[in-house]
Amino acid sequence: MKKIIIASILSMSAVAAHAAESGAYVFGNLGYNSEKMKSHEGISDSKSAGGIWEVGAGYRFGSYFATELSYLDLGKMKSSATGRDGKANFSIPMHAERLALVGILPVSEDVELFGKVSLNNVHGTLKVEADGSSFSASRSKVLPGIGIGASYAITKNFALRGEYEYIKSAMNSMSEDSKDVTSGTNLFKLGVSYKF
């Protein structure tokens, strides 16, 4: 009986410890965006958007919920097309301001899993260079995203984070026809967070 009482007290202490973890934090991520232009209508030699980075701040409400605001550089897709008038080079740099809701599942004292839904104000600029001339056009759209990840606490304040995230493609959403023009925005991120 004593063992059961002691175990109950210890487990309640652990829950209380987790519940006391409310507060603000900042984070930064580096990663990779696999999105690239699809090969159609003469488009070839497509390169993925490549390296990305993100900085942001969040607030945790107890053990299981947090909100985050961040700025995300989504990299730059590149492609080229050859037609009757010669070769044209395309590039599409992208970035976004983000708001995310995060659900957290503590696995142990140091490890947590999390799921994330987000709204992303994505800005894309199409830049075209052909025959010694160039032009650009910019558009913006608010798009949904979803992600999963895990964090590992190195110290009481510092943690490592890893996550996968999918954001609805800005270029596909802004396309004037019904065709998908890119492969979709798939993000792979590693980063750190600091809790105040």
N, C-alpha and C positions, 0 to 999 in steps of 0.2 A: 504493500500500500504506500509506504514511504517513497519507493522508487517511482510510482505513478505520479504522486504529488510533485516530486522533484522534477520529473520530466515535463509535467504540465507547466510548472513555473518557468522552466528554461525555455520551452516553446513559446510561451506568452511573452517572455522577455525578448526573444528574437523578433516576434511580430511587432512589439513596441519599438524595438530598435529600428526596424524597417520603416515604421510609421513616422518616426522622427526625422526622416531624411528629406523632408520638404525643403525647398529653397531654390535659389537661382544658380545657373551654371552657364558656362560658355563652351563652345566646341569648334573644332576645325576638322575638315576631311580633305583627303586627296583621293583621286580615283580615276576611273576610266568610263567613257561613254561610247558604247559600241554602235551608236546610230550612224548610218551613212545613207547617201543617196542611192536609190535603186537604179539598176542599169535598164533604162528604157528610153525610147525616143532619142536615140543617139548618145545618151549619156554613158560614159565609160570611165575607167580609171578612178573609181570612187574610193575615198579614204574616210575612215570613221572619224568622228569628232575627237576622239582620243582623250588626252588628259583633262581632268576637271578638278576644281577646288571649291570648297564651301566654307564659309564662316557664319557663325550664328550664336544665338543665346536662347536659353530655355528657362522654364520654371517648372519645378516638380511639385505636384500636389500629393503628398503622401507616397505610399509604396507603389501605386499602380497606374498613375496618370501624370502626363506632362504635356506642355505646349512648347513649341519652338518657332522662332522667327529666324530666317537665314537668307543670305545671298549666295547664289549658286552660279558659278561660271560653267557652262555646259560644253565648252570646247568649240571647235570649228570643223565642220564637215567640208570636204573638198572633192571636186569632181571636174571632169572636162567632157566636152562634146565636140565632135567633128562633123561639119556639115558642108554645104556648097560654098558658104562664105568663109570657110576656114575653121580654125580651132577656137573654141571659147572655153575659158576657165571660170569655174564657179567656186565661191566659198561662202559659207553660212556660219558666222559666229553667233553664239546664243548665250543668253544669261537669264536669270530669273530671280525674282523676290518671292519668298515662300512663307507660308503659314502651315504648320503641321500639328496634328493631335497625335500623341504617342501613348499607346497602352503598354504597360510594363509588367513582366512576369518574373519576380525574383526566383532564381533557381537555387542559389546558395548565398552565403554571405558576400561572395565576390563576383558571382556571375548572374547576369540578368538577360532575358530575352525580351525583345520588344517588337511591336507592330506599329506601323505609321500610316496615316492617311493625310494627304496634303492638298493644298491649293497653291498653284504655281503661276505667277504672272510672268509668262515666258516672252522674251523679246528675241526676234530673229531678224538678221539683216542679210539679204541676198546680194552678194557682190559679184559682178560679171565683168570680165576683161576679155575683149575680142578686138582684133584689128587695131591695136594700139589705143583703143578707147575703153572707157569703163563707166559703169553706172551702178547704183545700188538702190535697194528698196527695203524699207523696214516695216515690220508688223509686230503686233503684240496680241496675246490672248491668254486668258486665265484657264488653266487646264488642271485636271485632277491627277493625283499620283498615289501610289500605294507601295509600301516597303516592309521588309522584315530585317531584323538584325540582332546582334548580341553585344554585350559590353562586359569587360572584365576590369574590376577595380584593382589597380596597382597599389594605391594608397587610399586613405580615407577621402582624399579630394580628387586624385587623378584616376582616370579610367581609359582603357583602350576600347574603341568601337569599330565594329565592322557591319556593313549592311549592303543589301541589294535593294534597288528601288526602280520601279517602272513609272514613268510619267508619260501620259498621252502625248504623242508627237506633235510639236508645234507646227512643223512644216506640213504634216499631213492634214492637220486641222485647218490650216490657212490655205490649203490648195483649193483652187477655184473649180477643179473637176473632182470626180468621186474617187480618183485613184490615189493610193498611198504612194507618196514620192520618196519616203525614207523607210528604213527597216524598223523604226520604232526606238524610243528612248529608254535604253536599259543601262542603269548606272550601278557600278561596283565601287564601294567606298570603304576606306580605312581611315581612322582618325583618332583623336584624343578629346577628352572633355575634362573640364576643371570645375568642380563644385565649390561654391563659396560657403 
